[in-house]
Amino acid sequence: MRSLFHWLGQTAVLTRFSLLTLPERKGAVAAATFGIAGVVAVLVGMLSIAQGFRHAMTTGGSPDVALVLRSGADTEMTSIMSKEETRIIASEPGVVASSSELYVSLELPKRTTGTDANVPLRGVEASAYRIRPGLRLREGRRFEPGRNEVIVGSGAAAEFRGLDLGAQLDVNGQAWTITGIFSDDGGLAESEIWSDTSTLQAAFQRGTSFQGVHVKLVSANAFDGFNAALNSDPRLNVKVVRETDYYAEQSRVVTNLITTLGTLVAALMGVGATFGALNTMYSAVASRKREIATLRALGFSGGAVVCSVLAESMTLALLGGTAGGGIAWLMFDGYRTATMNMQSFSQVAFGFAVTPSLLVQGVACAAVIGFIGGLFPALRAARQPIATALRAL
């Protein structure tokens, strides 16, 4: 125990000595720190895109809401259902509310680039507001059933031209009035335009067909019974999914792509930052060769030398990681944009989300770089012959 305290005391003295000499090497120290900060900023920034997209896709879902589609359909775009089928679904036991919905898209220009993109236009029934309790009107009023009126999600209104309150929207050659702007806790609905289902059916000559039914159940535990009842009904040919599972699957392709690309870019930059840290620490060891040899001759152990060099490297890495995380938070958190959902081929408006978990990941990445960058120079410092280094005195 006494030898352990002795070793810890030596390590503390050497670490303090190493940190006090940092200002004398400010050029190399700044280069290593800023390099690591850049890696962390890029990593956190890229992952915040995936985090924001996932948040937008999954926030609106609820575990007590089921989505009923035609069997074999992967998305609402590829599903079709008759009015009779939607009536049967709505009459099943355990159903609190249901909204038979139509899902089409409009081509609208983006505000920033002017390029056209597909914006979802969803026809809903009055019960849709009960099924999505997080939806709130920020401006204006709801559309009136039977009239050429729509309400627009705040994300879509911010990203696309012509979606201002009171504006006229061209829907299949007809002028529809925007009567309200709504929000939905940052969820997917904010990327959509909503209108009355029957009015939208007439505008697109869809007769009485729908594409899906959103069903609010008495509880999340009622899903299995509801699913079994629909699949055992010979009048129906449907598949039932939890709304949360459906949106999570819809976000999978884009989030995996962004995460993979972001990690790859950060990894490539991390290699460069690691070499920068190695160079900085090798230079530090070389410049302090005689000092380290003198300390070894005075009885300081090689283990204490290794720990002190590693502590210096880790300190620089953590400073860089913290700075990089701060830069990412200031630059990216809350930044609004829109991208295409690969499954529905329509635009999803979302905000980048720099979460605490992403900041922790960034600092952890910096710590790994600092450890690798300091380990080999630390071992070299501890292994250098004392007599050889002292001859340089």
C-alpha positions, 0 to 999 in steps of 0.5 A: 500500500505504501508503494502504491501511494508513493507511485501515485505521488510521483505520478501527480508530481510529474503530471503537474510538471507536464501540464505547467510546461504546456504554455512553452509548447503552445504552437504544437499544443494548439495544433493538436487541440484544434485538430481534435476539436475539428474531428469532434465537431464534424462527428457530432454535427453529422450525427445530429442530422441523423438524430434530428431526422429520427426525432422527426420521424418517431416523435409523432408516433404513439404506442396506442395507435395502430396503422392499418395498410393493405397487406404487402404494402410497405408505405402508405403510398403503396397501399389502397383500401376501400371505404367498406374496409375502413368501416369494418376496421373502425367498428372493431372492439377496442377502437377509440377513434379512427381516421381513414386517410389519403396520402398524395404529394405536391411538387413545391419549390424550396425557399432556399434553392428554388428546386422542386420537391415532393411535399406530402398532402394528407387527407384526414378525417375530423378524428385525426386530431384525437389520434394525434393529441400533440398537434397544435394550431400556431396560427389561423384555424382548422380547415372546414370539411367539404371546402378547398382548404388546408392547414400546413405543418410548421416545418413545411411552411418554413422550408417551401415557398407558397405555404404562408397563412392565407396563401392560395395553394395549387392542388391538382389545378384548383386553388386551395386556401391555407387556413392554418399553420400547425406544429406537432412537437417536432414530429413528422406531421410538421412536414405535411399539408392536411386537408379533408379526406373526401374533398381531397378524394374528389380533387384527385379522382380517387372515388371512395378509396383510402390508403390507410387507417390510423386507429387509436386503441384503448391502450397499447396492450390492446394492439395484439388483440386488434391485430389478431381480430383484423387478420382473422376477418375474411373480409379484410386483407390487411397488415397492422403495425404500431405507429411507432414501429412504422415510423421507426422503419421509415427512418431507418434507411436515412439515419443509417446512411447519415450515421455511416457517412458521418462516422466514416468522415470523422474516422478519416479525420480522426486518423489525421488528428491521432497523428497530430497528437502523436507528433505533438507528444513525441515532440514534447518527449523529445524536448523534455528528454533530459528532464525526464532522464533526470527525474528517472535518475532521482528515483521516479518510476517509468510507470509514473512517466508513462502516466504523466505523458498520457495525462497530458495527452488526455488533457489536450484531447478532452479540451479539444473534445469539449471545444468541438462539442461546443462548436457543434452545439452552437453551429448545428443544434436546432438548424432546420432543413429538409431531406427526402424520405427514401421510403415515401420519396417525399420531403421531411422537414426537421431540425438538427439535434445535438443531444447530450448523448452525442456530446458524450460520444464526441468527448469519448472519441476525443479521449480515444484519440488522446490515449492513442496519441499519447501512449507510444510517446509515453512508452518511449519516454519511459524506456529511453536509457537514462545514461544516454539522455543525461549525456546531453546535459 
